[in-house]
Amino acid sequence: MQESSSSPAAVTDDTLFDGRLICRQYRDGYRFSVDAVLAAHFVDPGPGRRVLDLGCGCGVIGLIVCFRHPDVAVAGLEIQDALADLAEENVRRNGFAHRFIVLRGDVCAMAASLPPESFDVVVCNPPYGGRDSGRLNRESQAARARHELHGGIEDFVRAAAFAVKNRGQVVFVYPARRCNALFAALQGQRLTPKRLQPVYSYPGADQASLVLVEARKNGGEQVDILAPLFVYQHGGGGYTPAMQALYETAPCSPR
């Protein structure tokens, strides 16, 4: 990790895939976590598809998707101008400007940003915290990204349903403890879960910490429950091999 203070807000340059992908982040602002990496790898767009990242932040999910799938086009929607600026910088620095655009807009007003059913895939790492959960500074960049100050899970699911084509793919990463709210919101928008993977902090943990869900617009009833993914080795030994591989995987070959 390399730190720079050349801009008014200090930033760090963080790398993935053995340094082949660079993601600049604000040192003291909102920073991506393993959640975004998990969501980006859960996306399986297929060649020539258009992918939308709702609430893209610094653009890390779209960057990973572009890196892993050289034949897809990506758009990121972000309401915070400072994060949208950073996402645009990351897009340029990684050479993806020809197929990754950043849109400035609100998930609660999707029609103002893009036409309906204009994407094959929508991916989202939405805010997890409720408006009144915990102590937070409502003016901070991190609080606005992590708490439902600009829309709750129903708003993000509704936005995904608006943007995705019929039979298109929608991917969410969300806390397992709140998965009932996610499933209810998906059902309300005719988004049917098709793949589900529980994510545990470590082997032997009593409960899953996250859930990865792929849904299809007007999809059938069949749901594939995948084997659990463990993030950390038991006893604090760093990432598991499966998690570490997500930071090192080479770009996917066109199918």
PyMOL commands that set and color helices and strands:
alter all, ss='L'
color gray80, all
select helices_A, chain A and resi 34-42+60-68+81-93+107-112+141-146+153-163+176-188+241-245
alter helices_A, ss='H'
color red, helices_A
select strands_A, chain A and resi 2-4+11-16+21-26+50-54+73-78+100-104+119-124+164-175+191-200+210-217+224-225+229-230
alter strands_A, ss='S'
color yellow, strands_A
deselect
rebuild
show_as cartoon
